[in-house]
Amino acid sequence: MISEPDQGSAEAVYVSAMVGEMMQRVLSDAVVDLARTRGASYLDRFMERALARYADLFR
């Protein structure tokens, strides 16, 4: 049975980095797909809304 790595361990950092990389690739593919299927103007509006939401998180 595979055990969960201890928080802060080298294994946990590696797993976290790998998950982050996979999420970045999925998001990148989704953005490209949006641009291809909906057009550049839709992608611009989508990114403006997404950036506004992230900006609200840090206020």
N, C-alpha and C positions, 0 to 999 in steps of 0.2 A: 504494500500500500504506500502511496506517495504522501509524505507528510508536508504540511504547509511550512514554508521557510519562516524563520524568526524575523520579526520586524527589524529592519536596519542591517540585516545580514547581507553578505555579498550576493547570496542567492536571491533574496527578496529584491534587492536593487536591480539585479539582472532581469528578473521577471517583470518588474515594474517598467523598466526601459523597453523591454520587448512588447509589452501590452501597449505602451505609449506609441511606439513605432507603428504597430498594427493599426491603432486608432487613427493615426495621422494618415496612413495610406488609404484607409476606408473613407475618411473625410475628403481627402484629395480626389479620390475617384468619384465621390458623390458630387463634388463641386464641378468637376469636369463634365459629368453627366448632366447636371443642371444647365450648364452653359450650352451644351450640345442640343438638349431637347427643348429648353425654354427660351434660349437666346441670351445675349449679353445683358440686355436691359433688365431682365428678370434676375440674373445673377447679381447685378449691381444692387438692386433693391434688397435681395436676400442678404448680401454681405453687409449692407448698411444696417438692416435690422439686427443681424447677429452681432455686429460690433457695438451697437447701442445697448443690447442686452448685457454684453460683457462689461461695458463701461459702467452700467448700473450696479454690477456686482461689487465694484471697487469704490463706490461712493460712500 
